[in-house]
Amino acid sequence: MDGLRTFSRRRFTVLAFAVLLALAGSPLFAGFPSTEVFLPAVGRLPGLFGAQFYTTIWATNLTGSTVSFTFEFLKQGQANTNPASFSDTLAPGETKTYENVVETKLGLTDALGGARVTSSGEILVAERIYNQEPGDDLGKTEGLFFAGVPKSFAISLGQSASIQGIDQGGSENFRYNFALVETAGGSPTVHVVLYDGSGAALGSTDYSLHPYEQIQPNVEDLVKNLATTNARITATVTAGTGSVLLAGAQVANDSQDSSGFEMSFRDDLLGGGGGGGLSAVVHDGTLVGNGTVSTPLGVNPAAVVTSLNGLHGAVTLAAGSNVTLTPSGQTLTIAASGGGGGGGLTLPFSGSASVPAGAAFNVQNPGTDGVALQGTGTGAGVYGQSTSGNGIIGTSSSSWGVHGVSSGTGVNGAAMRAEGNGIGLFATNTGSDATVVATNATSGVIYKGFANGGTLVFQVDATGVQGSSATTGQAGVHGTYSGSGQGYGILGDTNSIFATAVYGNNPSGTAIWGHAGSFNYPSVIGENTGGGLGLYSKGDAQVDGDLTVYGNFQVAGGGTKSFVSPDPTDAGRQIVYACLEGPESGTYFRGSGRIAGGFASIEVPEDFRLVTKANGLTVIATPVGAPAVLTVMKKGLDRIVIQGSADVEFDYMVNGVRAEIPNHPAIQPNKLFIPRSASDDMTRRMSAGTIRFLKRNGVLNADGSVNLETAHRLGWDRQPGWSASSEEDR
């Protein structure tokens, strides 16, 4: 299984081998009957080198009555509110097996995702997903087992679950993938953290899921270039509605043996939590009676609530006027809002609680132009402090939410002051005006944004910060960092694939210029955690010096990878050679040899041996000067042996696959050819050949405009910033 929607929706690269968890694995030994269960990884998919992946489903009726059920396929990377499905019945005690269920029951031959099974009575459901080589019988297949997990076991807002066995890029040579499945038809945000064996956090990513969506990332989505063993993942639902299941799979890179990992389940599901639960039964010494007790099994009657205001059984708490009820895990928070009465309240505060020195409070009833809270004093006019929530919240439908005025000078004359280890001052505005507007009386410059750790960062729906200069050699916007550690002169940050973090436009000079005084740190950093572009150049880009890429180097829009040499015979020409390309990360070496006594041995260079996978070598040998039949008798990373029908010279080429990147899927989910808005003119930045492809697959209409039906079907139009066009679009 190879990333807030203020994070942008990231599509995941699905590796056919690892994603399906389909290579010989150890079973999971959990299984719980229920009327609604989920399977984390189900599919029918062609793999590399002729491999084919299938899924078998078992369904058992453990009740004494006939049960009807419906199997729904939750296709990966999309909402599944109307999924492909089939229905069947089970007689009392009956078990049915559905081989190759995705193809035989749903007619799908190239699909991957999860599954949801709902039934009229409790049934036990399990799956095996496996690889079957062409011509092999089922006895030779290699696969992985997952038990169906009841919907009630999923985690919801404020709850967490963990999986173990994360091993990738380390000395043990494994890779690891995990699955998230939304189980309640909601849209939750899941915060996923990777911890090493000692419990130290290595990295994290937020995922926003559609209703009944299944995604299957690789752990490198959490930490790039990961190298760790014995790590674990913890997933927490931090926002939104719905609930989530978590599962993992560890795959050995050489043998392809795999192991499945089921998520940790909450104590209360099994009667845990220290109350005895299902592990203890309270009864008197006579052991008589019908087995009923007046209190929960194993619980001391003095330790439980047997009634609430005279009510017994299931009791519902209902929120009244100006009251909210907020569940989070095992905690129910009851909060009151607003005020009562009609006369207002005037202080200063008097009482036993601690009051900031010099602070005065005046609370009035808000009228048409009324002030909700106004304070004056020799210290703070209004002082709010909170260790976990908001110190001060101001809301207004017609004027200022919070309005600060000061007649002083310097730092102590600030109209509003904010301090914090995290965000000192944070403000949002969904309209077109600035989130925060601060005017400098000397320069007249208007700053818009919020303060983050003392640095002014700009965030609005229009322009965050705009600078212009009419003086030659002077910057419109200039940022300087003089600290001793790593810092930024100017930092632009976006989590949306449709937004640009830093945009520079200069038709006659340098659009963005960066200079770093330390050899350790780059002059310009471009990063986009929402799946978009870290750095984007609208025209030709040149690099004077070495260029190092950590990760994949891709050329999109119909371009090529090439080297350029001057024509040594003509100053008006240059020679451009394009790279040879193919569906794998290949390595090679070549040379010449001679058959002597019927044989020749080719020594494999050390550099080739160190970076090449042992399996998958190919050798081509061609006789030179005389006809002969040449045969490769042995091939390996130590040496290659050639046998010839005559003692002749020969040329050879040996090809392999990079050891650290053994599998390269040529067909991947689209990430680079997505329009930024409904008005995006993609023809401006794509080649004519690429535009023809985009018209054929439905990204673009025949006239080159964005196909809005495709954008809606694939969820692009639900990304932040989609409806807004930009200069880049035009």
URPEHU-V6661 format. One record per pair of residues at least 6 apart in sequence whose C-alpha atoms are under 6 Angstrom apart, sorted by the first residue. I is the first residue (numbers start at 1). J is the second residue. Records with the same first field share a line. If there is no record, write none. Layout:
BEGIN
I->J + J
END
This chain:
BEGIN
1->18 + 19 + 177 + 178 + 216 + 217 + 218
2->13 + 14 + 15 + 19 + 177 + 216 + 217 + 218
3->10 + 207 + 530
4->206 + 208
6->495
7->495 + 496 + 530
8->495 + 496 + 497 + 530
10->531
12->217
13->668
16->47
22->129 + 130 + 131 + 143 + 144
23->142 + 143 + 256 + 257 + 258
24->142 + 143 + 257 + 258
25->143 + 144 + 257 + 258 + 259
26->259
27->145
31->147
33->122 + 123 + 124
34->122 + 123 + 150
35->118 + 119 + 121 + 122
36->117 + 118 + 150 + 151
37->116 + 117 + 148 + 149 + 150 + 151
38->115 + 116 + 148 + 149
39->114 + 115 + 148
40->114
41->113 + 114
42->113 + 114
43->111 + 112
44->53 + 54 + 102 + 109 + 110 + 111
45->53 + 110 + 111
46->52
51->133
52->131 + 132
53->130 + 131
54->100 + 129 + 130
55->100 + 128 + 129
56->98 + 99 + 100 + 127 + 128
57->97 + 98 + 126 + 127
58->96 + 97 + 125 + 126
59->95 + 96 + 124 + 125
60->94 + 95 + 123 + 124
61->90 + 92 + 93 + 94 + 123
62->93
63->92
64->92
65->92
66->90 + 91 + 92
67->89 + 90 + 120 + 121
68->88 + 89 + 119 + 120
69->87 + 88 + 118 + 119
70->86 + 87 + 117 + 118
71->85 + 86 + 117
72->84 + 85 + 115 + 116
73->83 + 84 + 115
74->80 + 113 + 114 + 115
75->112 + 113
76->112 + 113 + 214 + 215
77->214 + 215
78->213
79->210 + 211 + 212 + 213
80->212
102->108
103->109
113->214
114->214
125->148
126->147 + 148
127->145 + 146
128->144 + 145
129->143 + 144
130->142 + 143
131->141 + 142
132->141
154->243 + 244 + 245
155->243 + 244
156->237 + 243
157->237 + 238
158->237 + 238 + 328 + 329
159->236 + 329
160->235 + 236
161->234 + 235 + 263 + 264
162->233 + 234 + 263 + 264
163->232 + 233 + 263
164->232
165->230
166->176 + 230 + 231 + 232
167->174 + 228 + 229 + 230
168->174 + 175 + 227 + 228
169->226 + 227
170->227 + 228 + 229
173->253
174->251 + 252 + 253
175->250 + 251
176->249 + 250
177->217 + 218 + 219 + 248 + 249
178->216 + 217 + 247 + 248
179->215 + 216 + 246 + 247
180->214 + 215 + 245 + 246
181->213 + 214 + 244 + 245
182->212 + 213 + 243 + 244
183->212 + 243 + 244
184->242 + 243
185->211 + 212
186->211 + 241 + 242
187->209 + 210 + 211 + 240 + 241 + 242
188->208 + 209 + 239 + 240 + 241 + 242
189->207 + 208 + 237 + 238 + 239 + 240
190->206 + 207 + 236 + 237 + 238
191->206 + 235 + 236
192->204 + 205 + 234 + 235
193->203 + 204 + 233 + 234
194->201 + 202 + 203 + 232 + 233
195->201 + 202 + 231 + 232
196->231
197->230 + 231
203->222 + 223
204->222
205->222
220->226
246->263
247->261 + 262 + 263
248->260 + 261
249->259 + 260 + 261
250->258 + 259
251->257 + 258
267->273
271->277 + 278
276->298
280->298
281->297 + 298
282->297 + 298
322->336 + 337
323->335 + 336
324->334 + 335
325->333 + 334
326->332 + 333
344->364 + 365
345->363
346->362 + 363
347->361 + 362
348->360 + 361
358->377 + 378 + 379
359->377 + 379 + 380 + 381
360->375 + 376 + 377
361->375
362->374 + 375
363->373
364->372
366->372
375->381 + 382
384->391 + 392
385->391
394->401 + 402
395->401
404->415 + 416
405->415
406->413 + 415
418->424 + 425
422->453
423->452 + 453
424->451 + 452 + 453
425->450 + 451
426->450
427->435
428->435
429->435
432->461 + 462
434->448 + 460
435->449 + 460
436->448 + 449
437->447 + 448
438->446 + 447
439->445 + 446
448->458 + 464
449->457 + 458 + 459
450->457 + 458
451->457
458->464
467->476 + 477
468->476
469->476
479->489 + 490
480->489
481->488 + 489
492->501 + 502
493->501
494->501
495->529 + 530
496->530
497->530 + 531 + 532
498->676 + 721
504->511 + 512
505->511
514->523 + 524
515->523
516->523
526->534 + 535
527->534
528->534
557->686 + 687 + 690
558->687 + 690
561->578 + 579
562->577 + 578 + 579
563->576 + 577
564->575 + 576
565->574 + 575
566->574
567->573 + 574 + 575
583->666
584->664
585->657 + 658
586->656 + 657
587->655 + 656 + 657
588->654 + 655
589->653 + 654
590->652 + 653
591->651 + 652
592->650 + 651 + 652
593->649 + 650
594->648 + 649 + 650
595->647 + 648
596->647
598->643 + 644
599->642 + 643
600->641 + 642
601->640 + 641
602->639 + 640
603->639
604->638 + 639
609->637
611->658 + 659
612->657 + 658 + 659
613->657 + 658 + 659
617->655 + 656
618->654 + 655
619->653 + 654
620->652 + 653
621->651 + 652
622->650 + 651
623->649 + 650
624->649 + 650
628->645 + 646
629->644 + 645
630->643 + 644
631->642 + 643
632->642
633->641 + 642
634->640 + 641
677->722 + 723 + 725
678->706
680->729
681->729 + 730
694->700
695->701 + 702
699->707
700->706 + 707
701->707
711->717
END
